Amino acid sequence: VRYLGGTLETYGNVNTANSLLAIRQLVFENKEISLQELKSSMLVNFEGYEKLRLKLMNTPKYGNNDQDADEMMMAVHEHVCLTTKVQAEKHGLHHFLVVVINNDANTDLGKNTGASADGRLAGEGLNNGNSPVVGTDRKGITALLHSLIKPRTDIHAGAVQNLKIAPEWLSEHREKFEALLATYFDMGGAQLMITVVQQKMLEDALEHPEKYPNLLVRVGGFSARFVELRPEVQREIINRTAY
């Protein structure tokens, strides 16, 4: 084999970045909580530490064009990608690169992952691909896209960025949406996984799957019929920010 190589999928990169920033700000910079207190709260899944968890959840999060959050994500991304990349030469491979494409395994791995310092509860799904943790991108679609373009695209073998939009983007605001996408790619953005659907349709499909046999959604690297997905994957898609 002339070009023997491989790829390694990674999971929860954004959860990691958000957690590290929360630790840095609350423990070391602001000194609002101690490291031991944080550790103790995570070990009991924040039971009895609800106010502490709220502080963690209110720290800056990747996906909002926030400098601190995005820089932490970039640092985690580069560390993971470059640490993986150098393994190729050590083991006689032509290449060995990260793919930040989670499909639906982020929900499975989340089931076996304890609480994290970004305020995520034990058992909850990890973020999908290179996308923000569900529900934490709250500053609008342009802020989201500004965050997505920042992690380097030249040090991995592929990444997924999910985007869930309402049909009105295409029927009533198509020119603006096309301009938005063109700008994103002109600024160096990588592939976008776009689901065009009404939020209320997804919620109704969860309750009445027989009415939506052909409702297609983008999961994370592939498309699927929504009603055929596992419940935890369905809920993860529903909880993604709808624009």
C-alpha positions as a printed Julia matrix, in Angstrom:
243×3 Matrix{Float64}:
   0.0    0.0    0.0
   1.6    3.24  -1.14
  -0.54   5.63   0.9
  -1.47   3.86   4.11
  -3.32   6.16   6.47
  -6.44   6.69   8.48
  -8.72   9.06  10.31
  -9.89   9.45  13.89
 -13.32  10.79  14.83
 -13.45  13.13  17.8
 -16.4   13.94  20.02
 -17.3   16.72  22.39
 -14.61  19.16  21.26
 -16.93  22.13  21.84
 -18.06  20.81  25.23
 -14.38  20.61  26.14
 -13.65  24.15  24.99
 -16.68  25.59  26.78
 -15.73  23.68  29.93
 -12.12  24.87  29.91
 -13.23  28.48  29.5
 -15.72  28.15  32.36
 -12.97  26.73  34.59
 -10.54  29.48  33.62
 -13.02  32.28  34.23
 -14.86  31.09  37.33
 -12.04  29.29  39.15
  -8.83  31.09  38.21
  -9.78  34.57  36.99
 -12.89  35.55  38.97
 -12.28  33.08  41.82
 -16.04  32.62  42.25
 -15.74  28.89  42.91
 -12.96  26.53  43.9
 -11.7   23.68  41.78
 -12.64  21.23  44.5
 -16.17  22.63  44.7
 -16.51  22.29  40.93
 -15.24  18.72  41.03
 -17.61  17.8   43.85
 -20.6   19.29  42.01
 -19.84  17.37  38.82
 -19.46  14.07  40.68
 -23.05  14.38  41.95
 -24.36  15.67  38.6
 -24.87  19.17  40.1
 -27.54  17.92  42.51
 -27.64  20.54  45.23
 -25.35  22.8   43.18
 -27.97  24.35  40.93
 -26.68  27.92  41.36
 -23.15  26.81  40.55
 -24.39  25.03  37.44
 -26.21  28.17  36.35
 -22.94  30.11  36.62
 -21.24  27.52  34.42
 -24.02  27.67  31.86
 -23.85  31.47  31.75
 -20.16  31.65  30.84
 -19.41  32.48  27.17
 -20.09  29.66  24.73
 -18.72  28.89  21.27
 -21.12  29.81  18.48
 -21.82  33.43  19.45
 -18.81  35.17  17.9
 -17.43  35.66  21.41
 -13.68  36.15  21.32
 -12.83  34.23  24.48
 -15.08  31.27  23.66
 -13.99  31.05  20.04
 -10.3   31.33  20.9
 -10.62  28.5   23.41
 -12.37  26.38  20.79
  -9.6   27.13  18.29
  -6.97  26.12  20.85
  -8.71  22.81  21.62
  -9.27  22.17  17.91
  -5.62  22.75  17.01
  -4.33  20.7   19.92
  -6.5   17.7   19.03
  -5.89  17.92  15.28
  -2.13  18.5   15.43
  -1.53  15.94  18.2
  -3.35  13.37  16.08
  -1.58  14.39  12.87
   1.95  13.77  14.2
   1.07  10.18  15.07
   1.33   9.26  11.39
   5.09   9.61  11.2
   5.57   7.92  14.56
   3.77   4.81  13.33
   4.88   4.7    9.71
   1.66   5.99   8.18
   1.3    8.36   5.26
  -1.37  10.33   7.09
  -3.51  10.16  10.21
  -6.03  12.98  10.6
  -9.02  13.98  12.66
 -12.53  14.05  11.22
 -14.92  16.16  13.26
 -17.95  14.33  11.88
 -20.01  12.7   14.58
 -23.0   11.25  12.72
 -25.19  10.34  15.71
 -22.55   8.78  17.97
 -22.32  11.99  20.0
 -25.56  10.99  21.72
 -24.3    7.46  22.45
 -21.01   8.64  23.91
 -22.81  11.29  25.92
 -24.74   8.56  27.71
 -21.46   7.28  29.14
 -19.92  10.68  29.9
 -20.24  12.32  33.29
 -21.26  15.9   33.95
 -18.96  18.51  32.43
 -17.85  21.97  33.5
 -19.89  23.71  30.83
 -23.0   22.82  32.85
 -23.89  19.74  30.83
 -25.54  17.0   32.87
 -24.27  13.42  32.95
 -25.73  11.34  30.16
 -26.65  14.25  27.92
 -25.39  14.18  24.35
 -22.13  15.81  23.37
 -22.02  18.5   20.72
 -22.32  17.28  17.14
 -19.3   17.8   14.89
 -17.88  21.3   14.94
 -21.27  22.76  15.85
 -22.14  24.58  19.08
 -23.62  22.68  21.98
 -27.37  22.57  21.3
 -29.14  25.72  22.38
 -26.01  27.69  23.3
 -25.77  29.74  20.08
 -28.04  32.63  21.0
 -26.67  35.69  19.17
 -28.11  35.05  15.71
 -27.1   33.35  12.53
 -24.33  35.77  11.54
 -22.66  35.4   14.93
 -22.89  31.62  14.56
 -21.26  31.64  11.12
 -18.52  33.97  12.34
 -17.65  31.4   15.0
 -17.76  28.48  12.58
 -15.17  29.96  10.24
 -12.51  30.32  12.95
 -11.27  26.74  13.59
  -8.61  25.82  11.01
  -9.72  23.64   8.11
  -6.24  22.72   6.84
  -5.31  20.37   9.69
  -8.11  17.78   9.56
  -9.86  15.52   7.06
 -13.33  17.01   7.38
 -15.74  18.67   9.78
 -19.48  19.07  10.12
 -21.25  22.35  10.84
 -25.01  21.96  11.31
 -27.51  24.69  10.47
 -31.28  24.38  10.96
 -33.36  27.01   9.16
 -37.03  27.7    8.57
 -38.44  27.29   5.02
 -39.04  31.04   4.93
 -35.32  31.55   4.4
 -35.72  30.03   0.94
 -39.23  31.16   0.05
 -39.19  34.76   1.32
 -35.54  35.67   1.94
 -33.68  33.57  -0.6
 -31.39  36.35  -1.89
 -30.33  37.26   1.64
 -29.72  33.63   2.5
 -27.65  33.08  -0.64
 -25.6   36.18   0.21
 -25.14  34.88   3.76
 -23.83  31.53   2.52
 -21.62  33.13  -0.12
 -20.03  35.36   2.51
 -19.51  32.4    4.83
 -17.65  30.43   2.17
 -15.71  33.49   0.96
 -14.44  33.9    4.53
 -13.14  30.33   4.55
 -16.08  28.42   5.93
 -16.21  24.65   5.48
 -19.21  22.58   4.47
 -22.56  23.33   6.1
 -25.11  20.63   6.87
 -28.42  22.46   6.35
 -31.81  21.2    7.47
 -34.76  23.2    6.12
 -37.76  22.49   8.31
 -40.35  24.11  10.52
 -39.57  23.6   14.18
 -43.19  22.79  15.0
 -43.13  20.08  12.32
 -40.26  18.3   14.07
 -42.05  18.52  17.4
 -45.25  17.17  15.86
 -43.36  14.35  14.14
 -42.06  13.24  17.52
 -45.63  12.83  18.75
 -47.23  11.66  15.49
 -44.58   9.86  13.41
 -47.22   8.29  11.16
 -47.9   11.73   9.66
 -44.28  12.32   8.58
 -42.86   9.16   6.95
 -40.67  11.15   4.52
 -39.51  14.07   6.65
 -35.76  14.32   5.99
 -33.22  15.96   8.28
 -29.47  16.35   8.29
 -28.03  14.5   11.27
 -24.29  15.09  11.03
 -22.61  13.89   7.85
 -25.68  12.13   6.51
 -29.4   12.64   5.95
 -32.12  10.42   7.39
 -35.86  10.13   7.8
 -36.59  11.84  11.08
 -39.12   9.26  12.28
 -36.59   6.44  11.82
 -33.99   8.01  14.11
 -33.58   6.96  17.72
 -35.49   9.16  20.23
 -32.34  10.69  21.71
 -31.12  11.69  18.24
 -34.53  13.14  17.42
 -34.45  15.24  20.57
 -30.92  16.44  19.82
 -32.02  17.68  16.4
 -35.13  19.34  17.84
 -33.03  21.11  20.47
 -30.63  22.59  17.91
 -31.17  26.3   17.5
 -33.74  27.04  14.81
 -33.05  30.09  12.65
